Amino acid sequence: MGQGFEEDLEAAADEARRRWFAARAQAVAGARDAYERGRQVYRDAIRTGQNVVARTPQEVRNLGSSVNAGVRGAGNAVSLGLADNAEAASEAVFGMGGKGGFAQRYRNQLALQHAADKQDERDHPFATGAGNVLGTVGAILTADTPAVAGVVARLFPGGARAVGAIQAAKRIGFVPEGLGTMAAVGGGAVGGVAQVANDAAHGRVTSPEDLAGAVGGGALGGERAIRWGPAWGAAAGGAATGLLQGDSPDEVMRDATGSAYAGGALGPFGAQVSNQLPRALKGSLGEGLTFAKSWARGEPIPFRAPMRSAAVAQNFPRSKGMAGAQQRIGLSKSYTVADFATNWGRALEAKFGNSAVLSRAQRLASRELGPFFRPDQWLPRDIGNFSGGWLGPVAAQWVPKADDTP
């Protein structure tokens, strides 16, 4: 982590704050003059040929208030409900909020912001809900952009150059069966453990409903991440967790947004960490993942087995009692040692990394054994999907609520 990364991160944060304050300023200005906002919407609708009923000043004012409610709803969704807190803090800095110190003025202004939100929900429920949905979708799309991966890449030496290689890498072979089960089981386990840990940290006993929700949401997040990517997978997992735990619709959308932000950052982070591992650790990681996936699809590999040798390649599929790790397979002109021989009579050669290749003996085994010798190459982006899909919903659970005050 060099000074360049810190400067990039600070610049990105400044830009995000600038855009947010601009959006909020627009919403606040509109809220103070809903009539003018309504007139503008009315004029735009007439110009485009839309039929808008706004015959009286009150109807025009209501139209503007509805637009304001949508803008506020979107701002709160994008900011995980912290838009009101930031607005109250900025107003308190400039002396708004009555007498007292900053903390008292902040609490006064925050109460006003919350009251305005509740008023919007009562007066314009459709506009507020639509704003929440649009803000949530926009936040997830933002979390899924390459720009997020680019910022995370600066954490690592040569990370910026590695991003393209990670995304563009092609596999020399892969066994897809069992990947979805493996991702779901891992996500469910992580979600359940995190729920128990979170409750324990807050002095609570985990209820069966909350545990089931965390496990179910984690499983969905893991399974979706390998298909949709870490940001969208995490968003699905976070939303499912909140839904299964009985959260309100607004809270479910907030769970989805927070999970997407976390998954969008943790995905490229996991990919970069695994890409930077030493070669020996990459080999061990690939073997462990292949072993787990084989069990996940119901193709067991004994945990311990003595090394045995098949006489010739043609006999390997019918050889009995040679399943296990590091099995020597005789070939017509050589031999190879497969990482695993399964109880289905297949040999699996685990690989990890963008530049993994098969040795000469392994290529010969592929020709002579055909479907009974399967290369299984894992890529850093697979680890990124696991990281985002498994940990994104977990990170969202640990984020303080928007109503927490200093």
PETA-V704850 format. One record per pair of residues at least 6 apart in sequence whose C-alpha atoms are under 6 Angstrom apart, sorted by the first residue. I is the first residue (numbers start at 0). J is the second residue. D is the distance in Angstrom with one decimal. If there is no record, write none. Layout:
# PETA-V704850
((I:J:D) (I:J:D))
This chain:
# PETA-V704850
((0:154:4.9) (4:153:5.4) (26:67:5.8) (30:67:5.9) (33:60:5.2) (33:63:4.5) (33:64:5.2) (34:59:5.9) (34:60:4.0) (34:63:5.9) (36:63:4.7) (37:59:4.8) (37:60:5.5) (37:62:4.9) (37:63:3.6) (38:59:6.0) (53:59:5.1) (65:123:5.7) (65:126:5.9) (68:119:5.5) (68:127:5.3) (69:126:4.8) (69:127:4.7) (69:130:4.3) (72:127:5.0) (72:130:4.6) (72:131:4.8) (73:130:4.3) (73:131:4.8) (73:134:4.2) (75:82:5.2) (76:131:5.2) (76:134:5.1) (76:135:5.5) (77:134:5.1) (77:135:5.9) (77:138:5.4) (79:253:5.6) (80:401:5.4) (81:401:5.2) (83:112:5.7) (87:105:5.5) (87:108:4.9) (87:109:5.0) (88:105:5.5) (91:101:6.0) (91:104:5.3) (91:105:5.2) (96:104:4.3) (96:107:5.5) (96:108:5.4) (135:256:5.7) (139:259:5.5) (142:260:5.2) (142:263:4.9) (143:230:5.4) (143:263:5.6) (148:267:5.3) (152:158:4.5) (152:159:5.2) (168:353:5.5) (172:374:4.9) (172:375:5.2) (172:376:5.7) (173:375:4.2) (173:376:5.4) (174:375:5.7) (177:292:5.4) (177:295:5.1) (177:296:4.1) (178:292:6.0) (179:222:5.4) (180:295:6.0) (181:292:5.9) (181:295:5.6) (182:221:4.9) (182:222:5.1) (183:218:4.0) (183:221:5.0) (183:222:4.8) (184:218:6.0) (186:217:4.4) (186:218:4.5) (186:221:4.8) (186:389:4.6) (187:214:4.1) (187:217:4.4) (187:218:4.1) (190:213:5.0) (190:214:5.1) (190:217:4.8) (191:210:5.8) (191:213:5.3) (191:214:4.8) (195:205:5.8) (198:205:6.0) (209:244:5.3) (212:240:4.9) (212:243:4.7) (212:244:5.3) (213:240:5.2) (216:236:4.4) (216:239:4.8) (216:240:4.2) (217:236:5.4) (219:236:5.3) (220:232:4.7) (220:233:5.0) (220:235:5.6) (220:236:3.7) (220:388:4.8) (221:388:4.5) (221:389:5.3) (223:232:4.6) (224:232:3.9) (224:384:5.4) (224:388:5.0) (225:384:5.6) (228:384:5.9) (229:262:5.2) (229:263:6.0) (229:266:5.4) (229:384:4.8) (229:387:4.4) (229:388:5.1) (230:259:4.5) (230:262:4.6) (230:263:4.4) (232:388:5.3) (233:258:5.2) (233:259:5.4) (233:262:5.4) (233:388:4.6) (233:391:5.1) (233:392:5.6) (234:255:4.3) (234:258:5.1) (234:259:4.6) (236:392:6.0) (237:254:5.2) (237:255:4.9) (237:258:5.4) (237:392:4.6) (238:251:5.1) (238:254:5.5) (238:255:4.6) (241:251:5.1) (257:395:5.1) (258:391:4.7) (258:392:4.6) (258:395:5.1) (261:391:4.7) (262:387:3.9) (262:391:4.2) (265:386:5.9) (265:387:5.0) (266:383:4.0) (266:384:5.6) (266:386:5.4) (266:387:4.4) (267:383:5.5) (269:382:5.8) (269:383:4.6) (269:386:5.6) (270:379:4.5) (270:380:5.1) (270:382:5.5) (270:383:4.3) (273:379:5.7) (274:379:5.6) (281:351:5.7) (285:349:5.5) (285:350:5.3) (285:351:4.9) (286:349:5.2) (299:341:6.0) (299:342:5.8) (300:323:5.6) (300:341:4.8) (301:323:5.1) (304:323:5.1) (306:326:5.6) (307:321:5.9) (308:327:4.9) (308:328:5.6) (309:315:5.8) (309:328:5.1) (309:329:5.7) (310:329:5.7) (311:329:4.8) (311:330:5.5) (312:329:5.6) (312:330:5.0) (316:344:5.0) (322:340:4.6) (322:341:5.0) (322:342:5.6) (323:339:5.6) (323:340:5.2) (324:338:5.5) (324:339:4.4) (325:336:5.7) (325:337:5.4) (325:338:4.7) (325:339:5.7) (326:336:5.3) (326:337:5.3) (327:335:5.8) (327:336:4.2) (328:334:5.5) (328:335:5.4) (328:336:6.0) (335:360:5.7) (337:348:5.6) (338:348:5.2) (339:346:5.7) (339:347:5.1) (340:346:4.4) (345:371:4.6) (345:372:6.0) (346:371:5.9) (346:372:4.7) (347:372:6.0) (347:373:5.0) (347:374:5.9) (348:374:4.6) (348:375:5.9) (349:375:4.9) (349:376:5.9) (350:375:6.0) (350:376:4.4) (351:376:5.4) (351:377:4.7) (351:378:5.8) (352:378:5.1) (353:378:5.9) (365:372:5.6))
